[in-house]
Amino acid sequence: MKNKNLVLVSGANGHLGNNLVRLLLKEGYAVRATVRNINNRESFKGLDCEVVQADITDKASFIAALQGVDTFYAVGAAFKLWAKDPKKEIYDVNMAGTRNTIEAAAVAGVKKIVYVSSIAALDYSRLPTRESNGYNPDRRDMYYNSKNDGEKLAFELAKNLGVPLVAVMPGAMIGSEAFLPLNVSYGILRLILNRQIPVDTGITLNWVDVKDVAEGCLLAALHGKPGERYILANEKSMTITDTTRLAQRLYPELKIKIPGAVPKIGLFAIAGLMELSARLSGKPPVLTRKDIAMFSGLQQDFDISKSRNELGFNPKSPEQAVTEALAYLMSHRNLL
């Protein structure tokens, strides 16, 4: 039977947003999906949902879009780790988007918000990392800053405006039903399959299937406690090099080579050259000096017992998630 409650998903043509729309429809919800460009409907073919235009930088558009909505899944955000002007293009957009959409939800009378934050908003100083560790003290990355400050702002606004809000923090999302342009996490798998990982960076990623994250968002709406934050990731991370080894075993015909080890000073030099090339070309570099400084050697292992116990979150293993994502890319060569 059709669920009478109307839900809204922002950023609904993105990787998580579109998979969440599909899950909610499957579960019988009436779904309204927002996109910045109303002509961008390719990912909604065959889906029985309402698609409307709304931009997180335009509060009025969300006040209109959120009318009659019971639960708002705040997915839409600028998800990129590099930009010519990172404060303007990433931080300012995400902070304004958080304020605009939550204030709009309060005006529209939304009953609950599931705010999609990120594991970037966690303090990694103690392992395994838990929600209770607090926020990330490293202020060198504008995307990370936007997720830390954005989540704090979301809780503050929700409390002041009287709107119940639960925050979820996904890991590096991959999995089927990917759409162009590929997200940052999927982009790394594409680099591996295209044999474009030049060196062993010592960087780890906490791979998680996007469909598990979508289910975690729904579980947060159903069972999450207002004012609480929940990690939607795996217990263990994988290095990019170990991910490359997995791809090598699965697809020997690609002749993928395992990247060689380079001293950290060499990594900084290589990243510096890539940044120079990016400034000249305008295309994001594969590696930056900030990436090496922040993430080389950083362990992204988590205690997800809170999400397991309170939400019922049960993700597939990172190895399985990577295996399925690689298979999806191999079967959709246009994404490579």
For each residue, the residues with C-beta under 8 A, 3 or more apart:
1: 28
2: 28 30
3: 27 28 29 30
4: 30
5: 29 30 70 71
6: 29 30 31 32 68 69 70
7: 24 29 30 31 32 69 70 71 72 73 221
8: 31 32 33 34 65 66 69 71 72 73
9: 12 17 20 21 24 31 32 33 34 73 75
10: 17 34 54 56 62 72 73 74 75 76 101
11: 14 16 17 34 35 56 75 76 77
12: 9 17 18 20 21 33 34 35 43 44 49 51 75 76
13: 17 18 33 35 40 41 42 43 44 179
14: 11 17 18 75 76 79 179 183
15: 18 19 173 177 178 179 182 183 186 210
16: 11 19 20 75 116 170 173 210 213 214 217
17: 9 10 11 12 13 14 20 21 33 73 75 76
18: 12 13 14 15 21 22 43 44 177 179
19: 15 16 22 23 175 177 210 211 213 214
20: 9 12 16 17 23 24 73 75 214 217 218
21: 9 12 17 18 24 25 31 33 44 47 49
22: 18 19 25 26 47 177 214
23: 19 20 26 27 211 214 215 218
24: 7 9 20 21 27 29 31 218
25: 21 22 28 29 31 47 48 49
26: 22 23
27: 3 23 24 218
28: 1 2 3 25
29: 3 5 6 7 24 25
30: 2 3 4 5 6 7
31: 6 7 8 9 21 24 25 49 50
32: 6 7 8 9 49 50 51 52 65 69
33: 8 9 12 13 17 21 44 49 50 51 52
34: 8 9 10 11 12 51 52 53 54 62 65 76
35: 11 12 13 38 40 41 51 52 53 54
36: 40 53 54 55
37: 40 53
38: 35 41 51 52 53
39:
40: 13 35 36 37 43
41: 13 35 38 44 45 51
42: 13 45 179
43: 12 13 18 40 179
44: 12 13 18 21 33 41 47 49 51
45: 41 42
46:
47: 21 22 25 44
48: 25
49: 12 21 25 31 32 33 44
50: 31 32 33
51: 12 32 33 34 35 38 41 44
52: 32 33 34 35 38 64 65
53: 34 35 36 37 38 61
54: 10 34 35 36 58 61 62 64 65
55: 36 58 61
56: 10 11 62 76 77 93 96 97 98 100 101
57: 93 96 97 100
58: 54 55 61 62 100
59: 62 63 99 100 101 103 104
60: 63 64 104
61: 53 54 55 58 64 65
62: 10 34 54 56 58 59 65 66 100 101 104 105 108
63: 59 60 66 67 104 107 108
64: 52 54 60 61 67
65: 8 32 34 52 54 61 62 69 104
66: 8 62 63 69 72 104 105 107 108 110
67: 63 64 108
68: 6 108
69: 6 7 8 32 65 66 72 105 108 110
70: 5 6 7 110 111 112
71: 5 7 8 110 111 112 113 114 221
72: 7 8 10 66 69 101 105 110 112 113 114
73: 7 8 9 10 17 20 113 114 116 217 221
74: 10 98 101 102 105 113 114 115 116 154
75: 9 10 11 12 14 16 17 20 116 217
76: 10 11 12 14 17 34 56 97 101
77: 11 56 93 94 97 116 146 150
78: 89 90 93 94 97 143 146
79: 14 143 183 184
80: 83 89 90 143 184 284
81: 141 143 184 284 288 291
82: 86 278 284 285 288
83: 80 86 88 89 90 142
84: 89 282
85: 88 89
86: 82 83 89 90 91 142 143
87: 90 91 92 142
88: 83 85 91 92 93
89: 78 80 83 84 85 86 92 93
90: 78 80 83 86 87 93 94 142 143 146
91: 86 87 88 94 95 142 143 145 146 149
92: 87 88 89 95 96
93: 56 57 77 78 88 89 90 96 97 146
94: 77 78 90 91 97 98 143 146 147 150
95: 91 92 98 99 146 149 150 153
96: 56 57 92 93 99 100
97: 56 57 76 77 78 93 94 100 101 150
98: 56 74 94 95 101 102 115 150 153 154 157
99: 59 95 96 102 103 153 157
100: 56 57 58 59 62 96 97 103 104
101: 10 56 59 62 72 74 76 97 98 104 105
102: 74 98 99 105 106 113 115 154 157 158 161 163 165
103: 59 99 100 106 107 157 161
104: 59 60 62 63 65 66 100 101 107 108
105: 62 66 69 72 74 101 102 108 110 113 163
106: 102 103 109 110 157 161 162 163
107: 63 66 103 104
108: 62 63 66 67 68 69 104 105
109: 106
110: 66 69 70 71 72 105 106 113 163
111: 70 71 163 164
112: 70 71 72 163 164 165 166 221 226
113: 71 72 73 74 102 105 110 154 158 163 164 165 166
114: 71 72 73 74 165 166 167 168 217 220 221 224
115: 74 98 102 151 154 158 165 166 167 168
116: 16 73 74 75 77 167 168 170 217
117: 120 121 147 150 151 154 167 168 169 229
118: 121 144 147 169 170
119: 122 129 169 170 171 206 231 233 300 302
120: 117 136 141 143 144 147 148
121: 117 118 135 136 144 147 148 150 151 169 229
122: 119 129 131 133 134 135 136 169 231 302
123: 126 129 133 134 135 136 137
124: 127 129 133 136 298 299 300
125: 133 137
126: 123 129 130 133
127: 124 299 301
128: 235 301 302 303
129: 119 122 123 124 126 133 231 300 301 302 303
130: 126 133 231 302 303 306
131: 122 169 228 229 230 231 306
132:
133: 122 123 124 125 126 129 130
134: 122 123
135: 121 122 123 148 151 152
136: 120 121 122 123 124 144 148
137: 123 125
138: 141 144 294
139: 144 145
140: 144 290 293 294
141: 81 120 138 144 145 290 294
142: 83 86 87 90 91 145 146
143: 78 79 80 81 86 90 91 94 120 146 147
144: 118 120 121 136 138 139 140 141 147 148 294
145: 91 139 141 142 148 149
146: 77 78 90 91 93 94 95 142 143 149 150
147: 94 117 118 120 121 143 144 150 151
148: 120 121 135 136 144 145 151 152
149: 91 95 145 146 152 153
150: 77 94 95 97 98 117 121 146 147 153 154
151: 115 117 121 135 147 148 154 155 167 229
152: 135 148 149 155 156
153: 95 98 99 149 150 156 157
154: 74 98 102 113 115 117 150 151 157 158 165 167
155: 151 152 158 159 165 167 227
156: 152 153 159 160
157: 98 99 102 103 106 153 154 160 161 163
158: 102 113 115 154 155 161 162 163 164 165 226 227
159: 155 156 162 227
160: 156 157
161: 102 103 106 157 158
162: 106 158 159
163: 102 105 106 110 111 112 113 157 158
164: 111 112 113 158 226 227
165: 102 112 113 114 115 154 155 158 226 227
166: 112 113 114 115 220 221 224 225 226 227 228 229 230
167: 114 115 116 117 151 154 155 228 229 230
168: 114 115 116 117 213 216 217 220 224 229 230 231 232
169: 117 118 119 121 122 131 229 230 231 232 233
170: 16 116 118 119 173 208 213 216 232 233
171: 119 205 206 207 208 213 231 232 233 234 300 302
172: 184 185 188 205 206 207 208
173: 15 16 170 183 185 208 209 210 213
174: 178 185 186 189 207 208 209 210 321 322 325
175: 19 178 209 210 211 212 321 324 325 328
176: 210 211 324 325 328
177: 15 18 19 22 210 211
178: 15 174 175 182 183 186 325 328 329 332 335
179: 13 14 15 18 42 43 182
180: 335
181:
182: 15 178 179 186 187 190 335
183: 14 15 79 173 178 186 187
184: 79 80 81 172 187 188
185: 172 173 174 188 189 205 207
186: 15 174 178 182 183 189 190 325 329 335
187: 182 183 184 190 191
188: 172 184 185 191 192 205 240 243
189: 174 185 186 192 193 243 247 322 325 326 329
190: 182 186 187 193 194 329 335 336
191: 187 188 194 196 197 286
192: 188 189 195 196 197 240 243 244 247 256
193: 189 190 247 251 254 256 326 329 330 336
194: 190 191 336
195: 192 254 255 256 257
196: 191 192 286
197: 191 192 240 244 259
198: 259 270 286 287
199: 259 260 261 262 266 267 270
200: 239 240 241 258 259 260 261 262
201: 240 241 259 267 287 291 292 295 296
202: 239 267 296 297
203: 239 240 291 295 296 298
204: 237 238 239 240 295 298 299 300
205: 171 172 185 188 237 238 239 240 243 300
206: 119 171 172 233 234 236 237 238 300 301 302 318
207: 171 172 174 185 234 237 238 243 318 321 322 325
208: 170 171 172 173 174 212 213 232 233 234 315 318 321
209: 173 174 175 212 213 315 316 320 321 324 325
210: 15 16 19 173 174 175 176 177 213 214
211: 19 23 175 176 177 214 215
212: 175 208 209 215 216 232 313 314 315 316 321
213: 16 19 168 170 171 173 208 209 210 216 217 232 315
214: 16 19 20 22 23 210 211 217 218
215: 23 211 212 218 219 313
216: 168 170 212 213 219 220 230 232 307 311 313 315
217: 16 20 73 75 114 116 168 213 214 220 221 232
218: 20 23 24 27 214 215 221 222
219: 215 216 222 223 224 311 312 313
220: 114 166 168 216 217 223 224 230 311
221: 7 71 73 112 114 166 217 218 224
222: 218 219
223: 219 220 310 311 312
224: 114 166 168 219 220 221 228 230 310 311
225: 166 228 310
226: 112 158 164 165 166
227: 155 158 159 164 165 166
228: 131 166 167 224 225 310
229: 117 121 131 151 166 167 168 169
230: 131 166 167 168 169 216 220 224 306 307 310 311 313
231: 119 122 129 130 131 168 169 171 302 303 304 306 307
232: 168 169 170 171 208 212 213 216 217 304 307 313 315
233: 119 169 170 171 206 208 300 302 304 315
234: 171 206 207 208 237 302 304 315 317 318 321
235: 128 301 302 303 304
236: 206 301 318
237: 204 205 206 207 234 299 300 301 318
238: 204 205 206 207 242 243 246 318 319 322
239: 200 202 203 204 205 242 243
240: 188 192 197 200 201 203 204 205 243 244 259
241: 200 201 244 245 258 259
242: 238 239 245 246
243: 188 189 192 205 207 238 239 240 246 247 322
244: 192 197 240 241 247 248 256 258 259
245: 241 242 248 249 258
246: 238 242 243 249 250 319 322 323 326
247: 189 192 193 243 244 250 251 254 256 322 326
248: 244 245 251 252 254 256 257 258
249: 245 246 252
250: 246 247 323 326 327
251: 193 247 248 254 256 326 330
252: 248 249 255
253:
254: 193 195 247 248 251
255: 195 252
256: 192 193 195 244 247 248 251
257: 195 248
258: 200 241 244 245 248
259: 197 198 199 200 201 240 241 244
260: 199 200
261: 199 200
262: 199 200 266 267 270
263: 266 267
264: 267 268 292 296
265: 268 269
266: 199 262 263 269 270
267: 199 201 202 262 263 264 270 271 287 292 296
268: 264 265 271 272 289 292 293
269: 265 266 272 273
270: 198 199 262 266 267 273 274 287
271: 267 268 274 275 285 287 288 289 291 292
272: 268 269 275 276 289
273: 269 270 276 277
274: 270 271 277 278 285 286 287 288
275: 271 272 278 279 285 288 289
276: 272 273 279 280
277: 273 274 280 281 285
278: 82 274 275 281 282 283 284 285
279: 275 276 282
280: 276 277
281: 277 278
282: 84 278 279
283: 278
284: 80 81 82 278
285: 82 271 274 275 277 278 288
286: 191 196 198 274
287: 198 201 267 270 271 274 291 292
288: 81 82 271 274 275 285 291 292
289: 268 271 272 275 292 293
290: 140 141 293 294
291: 81 201 203 271 287 288 294 295 296
292: 201 264 267 268 271 287 288 289 295 296
293: 140 268 289 290 296
294: 138 140 141 144 290 291 298
295: 201 203 204 291 292 298
296: 201 202 203 264 267 291 292 293
297: 202
298: 124 203 204 294 295
299: 124 127 204 237
300: 119 124 129 171 204 205 206 233 237
301: 127 128 129 206 235 236 237
302: 119 122 128 129 130 171 206 231 233 234 235
303: 128 129 130 231 235 306
304: 231 232 233 234 235 307 308 313 315
305: 308 309
306: 130 131 230 231 303 309 310
307: 216 230 231 232 304 310 311 313
308: 304 305 311 312 313 314
309: 305 306
310: 223 224 225 228 230 306 307
311: 216 219 220 223 224 230 307 308
312: 219 223 308
313: 212 215 216 219 230 232 304 307 308
314: 212 308
315: 208 209 212 213 216 232 233 234 304 321
316: 209 212 320 321 324
317: 234 320 321
318: 206 207 208 234 236 237 238 321 322
319: 238 246 322 323
320: 209 316 317 323 324
321: 174 175 207 208 209 212 234 315 316 317 318 324 325
322: 174 189 207 238 243 246 247 318 319 325 326
323: 246 250 319 320 326 327
324: 175 176 209 316 320 321 327 328
325: 174 175 176 178 186 189 207 209 321 322 328 329
326: 189 193 246 247 250 251 322 323 329 330
327: 250 323 324 330 331
328: 175 176 178 324 325 331 332 335
329: 178 186 189 190 193 325 326 332 335 336
330: 193 251 326 327 333
331: 327 328
332: 178 328 329 335 336
333: 330 336
334:
335: 178 180 182 186 190 328 329 332
336: 190 193 194 329 332 333
